[in-house]
């Protein structure tokens, strides 16, 4: 049994020795090179795209009605935020701390208006939060994949 464990650990060490991490702009990627063939495989961080529905929660927001938003966030905790409210497009960033359920998403429009959202994920694909616009409009945010 001891010989089996030693062989298993040797094989595992050999396989893992061909992996290393190379820093890139938006996080890290794993590059695995086969020692025998020289072939390289690259894996980049996965991005999870979540759809959000924004429901008016005050009179100012009721003037434009419900809205849609998209939060695309990768495993390093950074991503993009896009929303269409009252025919106006808002784009910006989304962040979530690693191993955290809470996140923030902010966007601005060409007119200079902006929106700030805070949300908490109840699971990997479902969450809720609130958004506030520079106009004073507030929204209840429902997130789903």
C-alpha contacts under 8 A as a table, 3 or more apart, distances in Angstrom:
res1	aa1	res2	aa2	distance
1	X	4	X	5.12
1	X	5	X	6.44
2	X	5	X	5.14
2	X	6	X	6.29
3	X	6	X	5.09
3	X	7	X	6.17
4	X	7	X	5.17
4	X	8	X	6.08
5	X	8	X	5.01
5	X	9	X	6.11
6	X	9	X	5.22
6	X	10	X	6.15
7	X	10	X	5.05
7	X	11	X	6.22
8	X	11	X	5.27
8	X	12	X	6.15
9	X	12	X	5.00
9	X	13	X	6.00
10	X	13	X	5.15
10	X	14	X	6.20
11	X	14	X	5.10
11	X	15	X	6.28
12	X	15	X	5.19
12	X	16	X	6.17
13	X	16	X	5.22
13	X	17	X	5.98
14	X	17	X	5.26
14	X	18	X	7.14
15	X	18	X	5.91
15	X	19	X	7.78
16	X	19	X	5.56
17	X	20	X	7.78
18	X	32	X	5.74
18	X	33	X	5.52
18	X	34	X	6.42
18	X	35	X	6.94
19	X	30	X	6.93
19	X	31	X	6.06
19	X	32	X	4.66
19	X	33	X	6.73
20	X	30	X	6.15
20	X	31	X	5.90
20	X	32	X	6.73
21	X	28	X	6.64
21	X	29	X	6.01
21	X	30	X	4.95
21	X	31	X	6.30
22	X	28	X	6.12
22	X	29	X	5.94
22	X	30	X	6.61
22	X	31	X	7.03
23	X	27	X	6.48
23	X	28	X	4.81
23	X	29	X	6.74
24	X	27	X	5.68
24	X	28	X	5.54
24	X	29	X	7.16
25	X	28	X	7.83
27	X	45	X	7.42
27	X	76	X	6.18
28	X	44	X	6.99
28	X	45	X	7.06
29	X	42	X	6.77
29	X	43	X	5.60
29	X	44	X	4.77
29	X	45	X	6.55
30	X	42	X	5.91
30	X	43	X	5.42
30	X	44	X	6.94
31	X	40	X	6.59
31	X	41	X	5.71
31	X	42	X	4.83
31	X	43	X	6.77
32	X	40	X	5.62
32	X	41	X	5.29
32	X	42	X	6.75
33	X	38	X	5.97
33	X	39	X	5.60
33	X	40	X	4.54
33	X	41	X	6.62
34	X	37	X	5.61
34	X	38	X	5.22
34	X	39	X	5.56
34	X	40	X	6.74
35	X	38	X	5.61
45	X	74	X	6.15
45	X	75	X	5.78
45	X	76	X	7.28
46	X	74	X	5.49
46	X	75	X	6.12
47	X	72	X	6.27
47	X	73	X	5.32
47	X	74	X	3.97
47	X	75	X	6.64
47	X	79	X	7.91
48	X	72	X	5.55
48	X	73	X	5.41
48	X	74	X	6.01
49	X	70	X	6.96
49	X	71	X	5.79
49	X	72	X	4.15
49	X	73	X	6.48
49	X	145	X	6.55
50	X	70	X	5.79
50	X	71	X	5.14
50	X	72	X	6.09
50	X	125	X	7.23
50	X	143	X	6.47
50	X	144	X	5.60
50	X	145	X	4.42
51	X	68	X	7.50
51	X	69	X	6.02
51	X	70	X	4.72
51	X	71	X	6.41
51	X	143	X	5.75
51	X	144	X	5.43
51	X	145	X	5.68
52	X	68	X	5.92
52	X	69	X	4.88
52	X	70	X	5.82
52	X	71	X	7.35
52	X	141	X	6.37
52	X	142	X	5.40
52	X	143	X	4.30
52	X	144	X	6.31
53	X	66	X	7.25
53	X	67	X	5.99
53	X	68	X	4.87
53	X	69	X	6.24
53	X	141	X	5.80
53	X	142	X	5.27
53	X	143	X	6.58
54	X	66	X	5.53
54	X	67	X	4.95
54	X	68	X	5.99
54	X	69	X	7.29
54	X	131	X	7.85
54	X	139	X	5.51
54	X	140	X	5.60
54	X	141	X	4.69
54	X	142	X	6.58
55	X	65	X	7.13
55	X	66	X	4.71
55	X	67	X	6.70
55	X	139	X	5.13
55	X	140	X	5.10
55	X	141	X	6.51
56	X	59	X	7.69
56	X	61	X	4.87
56	X	62	X	5.34
56	X	65	X	6.11
56	X	66	X	5.92
56	X	137	X	7.58
56	X	138	X	6.21
56	X	139	X	4.55
56	X	140	X	6.44
57	X	61	X	6.59
57	X	62	X	7.36
57	X	137	X	7.79
57	X	138	X	5.50
57	X	139	X	4.99
57	X	140	X	6.15
58	X	61	X	5.52
58	X	62	X	6.36
58	X	137	X	6.44
58	X	138	X	5.91
58	X	139	X	7.46
59	X	62	X	4.98
59	X	63	X	6.84
59	X	137	X	7.45
60	X	63	X	5.74
60	X	64	X	7.84
60	X	135	X	7.74
60	X	136	X	6.60
60	X	137	X	4.82
60	X	138	X	7.53
61	X	64	X	5.71
61	X	65	X	6.26
61	X	136	X	7.87
61	X	137	X	4.39
61	X	138	X	5.90
61	X	139	X	6.90
62	X	65	X	4.85
62	X	66	X	7.69
64	X	85	X	6.87
64	X	86	X	5.03
65	X	86	X	7.45
66	X	85	X	7.75
67	X	83	X	7.43
67	X	84	X	6.22
67	X	85	X	5.36
67	X	86	X	7.61
68	X	83	X	5.80
68	X	84	X	5.92
68	X	85	X	7.26
69	X	81	X	7.23
69	X	82	X	5.51
69	X	83	X	4.06
69	X	84	X	6.56
70	X	80	X	7.99
70	X	81	X	5.76
70	X	82	X	5.24
70	X	83	X	6.37
71	X	79	X	7.21
71	X	80	X	5.88
71	X	81	X	4.74
71	X	82	X	6.73
71	X	94	X	6.69
71	X	105	X	7.60
72	X	79	X	5.29
72	X	80	X	5.28
72	X	81	X	6.60
72	X	94	X	7.48
73	X	77	X	6.17
73	X	78	X	5.37
73	X	79	X	4.00
73	X	80	X	6.48
73	X	94	X	6.73
73	X	95	X	7.17
74	X	77	X	5.57
74	X	78	X	5.78
74	X	79	X	5.99
75	X	78	X	7.56
75	X	98	X	7.79
76	X	98	X	6.83
77	X	95	X	5.42
77	X	96	X	4.75
77	X	97	X	5.73
77	X	98	X	5.90
78	X	93	X	7.41
78	X	94	X	5.85
78	X	95	X	4.58
78	X	96	X	6.53
79	X	93	X	5.82
79	X	94	X	4.94
79	X	95	X	6.23
80	X	91	X	7.49
80	X	92	X	5.81
80	X	93	X	4.37
80	X	94	X	5.07
80	X	105	X	7.84
81	X	90	X	7.91
81	X	91	X	5.61
81	X	92	X	5.05
81	X	93	X	5.15
81	X	94	X	5.55
81	X	105	X	6.04
81	X	106	X	6.69
81	X	107	X	6.47
82	X	89	X	7.23
82	X	90	X	5.59
82	X	91	X	4.49
82	X	92	X	6.52
82	X	107	X	6.89
83	X	89	X	5.78
83	X	90	X	5.04
83	X	91	X	6.54
83	X	107	X	7.71
84	X	87	X	6.03
84	X	88	X	5.43
84	X	89	X	4.59
84	X	90	X	6.21
85	X	88	X	5.28
85	X	89	X	6.60
85	X	90	X	7.72
88	X	109	X	6.92
89	X	108	X	7.96
89	X	109	X	5.76
89	X	110	X	7.84
90	X	107	X	5.03
90	X	108	X	4.81
90	X	109	X	4.53
90	X	110	X	7.87
90	X	114	X	7.11
90	X	115	X	7.57
91	X	106	X	7.56
91	X	107	X	4.48
91	X	108	X	5.53
91	X	109	X	6.64
92	X	105	X	7.35
92	X	106	X	5.46
92	X	107	X	4.03
92	X	108	X	6.32
93	X	105	X	5.76
93	X	106	X	5.62
93	X	107	X	6.62
94	X	103	X	7.23
94	X	104	X	5.64
94	X	105	X	4.13
94	X	106	X	6.46
95	X	103	X	5.62
95	X	104	X	5.47
95	X	105	X	6.47
96	X	100	X	6.63
96	X	101	X	7.42
96	X	102	X	6.16
96	X	103	X	4.27
96	X	104	X	6.55
97	X	100	X	5.27
97	X	101	X	7.89
97	X	102	X	7.33
97	X	103	X	7.06
100	X	103	X	7.77
101	X	120	X	5.32
101	X	121	X	4.99
101	X	122	X	7.23
102	X	118	X	7.40
102	X	119	X	5.71
102	X	120	X	4.28
102	X	121	X	6.37
103	X	118	X	5.85
103	X	119	X	5.35
103	X	120	X	6.26
104	X	116	X	7.47
104	X	117	X	5.61
104	X	118	X	4.55
104	X	119	X	6.31
105	X	116	X	6.08
105	X	117	X	5.04
105	X	118	X	6.46
106	X	114	X	7.38
106	X	115	X	5.64
106	X	116	X	4.56
106	X	117	X	6.10
107	X	114	X	5.58
107	X	115	X	5.33
107	X	116	X	6.74
108	X	112	X	6.30
108	X	113	X	5.72
108	X	114	X	4.16
108	X	115	X	6.41
109	X	112	X	5.42
109	X	113	X	5.46
109	X	114	X	6.23
110	X	113	X	7.48
113	X	133	X	7.40
113	X	134	X	5.85
113	X	135	X	7.33
114	X	133	X	5.71
114	X	134	X	5.44
115	X	131	X	6.65
115	X	132	X	5.63
115	X	133	X	4.22
115	X	134	X	6.29
116	X	131	X	5.46
116	X	132	X	5.41
116	X	133	X	6.38
117	X	129	X	7.08
117	X	130	X	5.60
117	X	131	X	4.02
117	X	132	X	6.43
118	X	129	X	5.47
118	X	130	X	5.64
118	X	131	X	6.48
119	X	127	X	6.80
119	X	128	X	5.38
119	X	129	X	3.86
119	X	130	X	6.47
119	X	141	X	7.46
120	X	127	X	5.49
120	X	128	X	5.65
120	X	129	X	6.11
121	X	124	X	6.63
121	X	125	X	7.25
121	X	126	X	5.74
121	X	127	X	3.86
121	X	128	X	6.48
121	X	143	X	7.89
122	X	125	X	7.80
122	X	126	X	5.67
122	X	127	X	4.97
122	X	128	X	7.66
123	X	126	X	5.31
123	X	127	X	6.80
125	X	143	X	7.53
125	X	144	X	5.34
125	X	145	X	5.11
126	X	142	X	7.81
126	X	143	X	5.45
126	X	144	X	4.53
126	X	145	X	6.83
127	X	142	X	6.12
127	X	143	X	4.79
127	X	144	X	6.53
128	X	140	X	7.60
128	X	141	X	5.35
128	X	142	X	4.54
128	X	143	X	5.58
129	X	140	X	6.11
129	X	141	X	4.76
129	X	142	X	6.59
130	X	138	X	7.25
130	X	139	X	5.66
130	X	140	X	4.72
130	X	141	X	5.13
131	X	138	X	5.62
131	X	139	X	5.02
131	X	140	X	6.49
131	X	141	X	6.65
132	X	136	X	6.58
132	X	137	X	5.85
132	X	138	X	4.45
132	X	139	X	6.41
133	X	136	X	5.44
133	X	137	X	5.23
133	X	138	X	6.33
134	X	137	X	7.30
